[in-house]
């Protein structure tokens, strides 16, 4: 069978095959988290096979009791072509209350030089079986982090085509995509009806990008990008059409994804790996441990507080959101082929400022799922 990654994946609702369940999975990680308008929690990650390769599929689970219990194998997104992998998903609640699920599709190996961001959404996310729209391809590349909605209503989508230092260089076999090798911005000005390419940023030291975009209070856009030295950055004064001041952000650390969002208070929340002796160290280091939440009250110029979410090795890829009651939910993975855990932290800004749990409804290192396949 050879259908190809340019065709949509299939949705499998509550399949019974062992490989789709926690008891059968031998690899899993790279999670995403969101909450519906009706307060249902959704989490997704990818699994299948014994690592990152063709045959990967996406697992979507839900919780109707604020994360106390979760389904197992509720929804699987998988391509029927065994040469295609579905991976690097993103879940997002749009301003109109629709729940979106995005993911990447690639064929043959980890990265086929083109890949593609696929999307579907639903207006009834709290139903027993939500009615998702048919999957459609909206962009080239991969989108690891949530869209940003600007004050003018534009949706900015942080899509990336990997390249330069990666073994399978982005654009290989697709020379028409050379201008999109980097951290791309796609835009929708009609609430997700259509999407178009807006710009591309090539941050020094980039490989996988995995970038996020924040609208600053002065109207500029701030992009944070994964690099070999930590987090790179770029700024835009024209809504993302062009970028300047491209380079290191001052946040050093391992070559791994970070999570940033603006809270309802106006503060910025950053979850990133830190050196526990100096959270904003200039020293380059490469351990994926010491995952910490920090706050900024001045649009990222300085950071205060520091709630350590997990100090253990091999923890990575935080994602999250702020709930309607002000609680912050963060998800991440631990040891994708050993412990195979998906974990969640729930806390409030005061916990971050104090550097310890002080709110009565906070919890850390809560296990959402642990795969135990042989």
N, C-alpha and C positions, 0 to 999 in steps of 0.2 A: 504494500500500500504506500502510495506517495501522493498525498494531497497538498501538503505545503502549508507554511505558516501564514500565508495570505488569505486563508479561509478561516472562518470562525471556529472556536472550540465548542464543545458540547457541555451541557449542564447535566450533572448526575445528582438527583435528589435522593439522599439517604441510601446510597448503594451498600450492599451487604458484603461485597468482597473484602477480604481481610486486609488487602494492601491499602485500602482507603481509610482504615480505622487505626486508632492508636496502637492496638495490639499487633498490627502488621507493619507499621512504618519503621524504617531503619534510618531515615534521615529527615530532618525538618528544620525550618528556620526562616528568617527574614520576615517577621510578622508585621501586620498593619491592624489598626484599631479605629473604631468609630462607634458612635451611638446614634440611633434613629431618633426621629422626632417624638416617638412614643417611648423613649428611654430603653429600648432594647440594645444591648451591646452586641457588636459584631467584631469578630477577629478573623483574620485570614493569614495564612502563611503558605509556603510551598513545600512539597514533599515529593514522593515517588522516586524510585530507583535508590541508589546508595550515595548520591551526591548530585552536583549540578550538571545535568546532562539531559539529552533527549529522553522523553518519557516523564519528566517532571509534571506534576499537576498541582493545582491550588486547592487548599482545604479552607472552607468557610464554615465557621461555627457561630452559634448565637447563645446569649444568656439573657433570660428574662428576670433574673434575681440579682442584678448588679454584680455579676461575676462570681457568685457563690457556687453555681453549677453551670456546666456547659454541655452542649450537645457533642456527639462524636460522629463525624462523617455526615454532617447535615447537608452540605452542598459541596460538590467537587466540580471544579472547572478543569477539563482535560481535553486535549486534542486527540481525535481518533487516529491521526497519523503518528505512528511511533517515532518518527524522525523529528517531531516537533515537541518543544518543551514550552509549558506555560509557567511563568515565574514572575518574580518581582512585582507583586500586587500592591495596590493602594486602595484603601476604603475611605470614603469622604461623604459627609453630609452637606449637601448644597444649600444655599440660602433659601431655596423654595421648599426645603424639607425632603427632597428626593435623595435617596441613598445611591451613591455611585460606587461601582467596583471597577478598577482599572487593573490591567495586567499586561505583561509583555509576552510575545510569542516569537520564537526563533527556531530554526531547523538546523540539524547537523551540528553538534557540538554545543558549546556554551553560548556562542554569539555568531550569527551568520553574516555580520557586516551590515545588516539593514534593520532587522528586528521590527517591532511595531507595537505601539500602544493601542490596546483594545479596551473598550469600555461598554458597560451596560448600566442601567439605572432603573429604579423602581419608586413608585409613589406610595406603595403599600408595604413598606419594609417590615411592619409589625404583623403581617399576616402569617398564617401557618406556612404557606409557600408563596413568597412574594412574586409578583408578576414583573420580572425583569424584561426590559426591552431586548431585542435581538442584539448580540454582540456586534460591534462595528469597530473598524480600525480608524483611529482618529489622528495618529501621528507616527512618524518614524521614531525609532529608538525605544527608550525605556523611561518610565516615570515612577520613581521610587517614593517621592514625597508628595504631599497633598497640594492641590491647586491653591492659588492665592486669589481672593476676590478683592479687587481694588475699590476705592471709594466711588469710582465712576461706574461700577458694575462689571467691568471686564474681568474675565477669568483668565489667569495666567497659569499655564501648565508647564512645570519644570521637566521637560523631556531631554534625554541625553543619548548621543551616539558615542560610544566609547572609542578610544583609539590611542594612537601614538606609542605608548609604552606597553600596550596589551598585545599578547601573542597573536590574537586574531584581530588585526587592526580593523576598526570600524570603517565601513565604506569599501572593504575588500570585495571586488566583484560588482560594486555599485558606485562607479566614479561620479555619477550624478548627485551623490549625497556628500561629496567632499566638503561643501560649504556648511554642512550640518554636523561635522565632527566636533563635538564639544558639548557645552551646557546650553541647550536650546530653550527658547521660550516660545511656546505656542499660545495663541490667544483665542478666546471665544467671546464675542460681543453680543451673543444672543442666547445666553444661559445654556450653552451646551448643544445648541442645534448644529452649529458648524464650528470648525477649528481651522486656524491658519498659522503658518510659521511666521514668527515676528523677528527673532534675532538669535545669534549664537555667540557664546562667550568661551574663549579658550584661556582658562586660568592656568598659570604656570604650575607644573607638578601634578596636573590632573591626570586621571586614568579612567575612573568610573563616574566622576562628577557627583551624581546623587545629590543634586543641589536643591535648595529651598529659596523662596523669595518672600521678603517681608516689605510691606509698604511702611516707610518711616513717616513720622509726624510732619516732616517738612515737605512731604510729597515725593521724595526720591524713593527708589527701590533699592533694596540691599539684598544681594545674592550671596549665600554661603554655599561653598562647594567642597566636597571631599577631595583631598589631595594627599600626596605621599608625605607631607609634613604636617598634616592636621587639616585645618579649614582655611581654604582660600576665600576671597571675596571679590565682589565687583559692585559698582553703583550705577544707577540709571536715573537721569533727570527728565526723560521724555517717555515715561510709561513702558520702558523695556525695549524701545526700538534700538538704542545704542547704549554701550556700557563703557565706563572709565574707572580709573583708580583700581586696576585689576592687580591682585597680588595676595600675599599672606594677610590673614585677618588678625594674627596675634594669638589665635587659639591653636596651639600645637597639640600633637597627639598621634594616635595610630591612624593608619590609612583605613578609615571606617566612617560610616554614616552618622550624622548627628540629627537631632530633632529640635526645631525652633518654632515657636508660635507666639502670637500676641494674645494676652489674656484680656478679659473684660475690664480689668482695672487700667489697662493701657500699658502695663509692664510687659516686657518680653521674657519668655521662659526658654532657656536653652538646656537641653539634656545632652551631655557629651562625656567622653572619657577624659579624666583629668589625672594629673599627678597629685596624689593626696597631700604632698608637702607644699605644693604651689599650684593652685587650680589654673592659673594663667601663666604657666611656665613657658619660657622661650626655648627650652631644651626639647629636641626632637626625640620622641620615644614611641614605641610601637606596640605596647601591650593593650589588648582589648579587655581591660578590667577597670575597676573604679568608675562606675557610671554615676554621674552626679547631675542633679538639677540645680540651676542657678537662675537668678532674676536680674533684670536690668531695668532701671527706672529712667534711663537717659538714652533710649534707642540703641543700646548695644555698645555705647562708649565705655561703660564700666559695668561690672557684675558684682552682685552682693549675695550673701547667703551661701548656701551650698548643702543640699540634702543628698547624702550618699545613698543611692538606691541599691547598689550591689557592688561589693568589692571583689567578687570571685573572678577567676580567669575565664576567658573565652565567653564573655557576654557582649552582645552587640546589637546594633540596628534598632535603636529606640524609635517609637512612633507614638502618637497620642493625640489628645484633645482636652479642652476644658469643658466640663459638663455644665448644664444650666444652673446648678447649685454652687458653682465655683470650685468644685473638686477637679483635680487634674488627674487624668488617667494616662499612664505610660506603659507601653508593652515593649518587650525585647526578648531575645533568644539566648539560650545558654547551651554550649557544646552541641552543635548541630548533628554530630554523628555519635556522640557518647551519651551524655545526659539527655539530649534531645528534648529540652524543656522550652516551653513558651511561658513567660512569666509576666505578671502585671504588678504595677505599683499604683496606688491611689493616695493622693495627698492634697494638701492645700498650700497656698502661697506662704502662710505663716510657718508651715513646717520647713519650707525652703529657707526663709529668713532666719529661723532659729537654728538651722542646721541639724535638726532632730525632729522626731515626730512629737507634736504637741496637740494636734487635733484628734478628737476621739474616734473619728470615722476613717482614719488613715490606715493603710496596710502596705507592707513592702514584701517583695519576693513571693507573691501569691502565684502558685503554679496553676496555669490555665490548662496546660496539656503536657503530657510526658509520653513520648512514643516508646514502645518497648518491643518492637519487632526484632526477630533474630536474623 
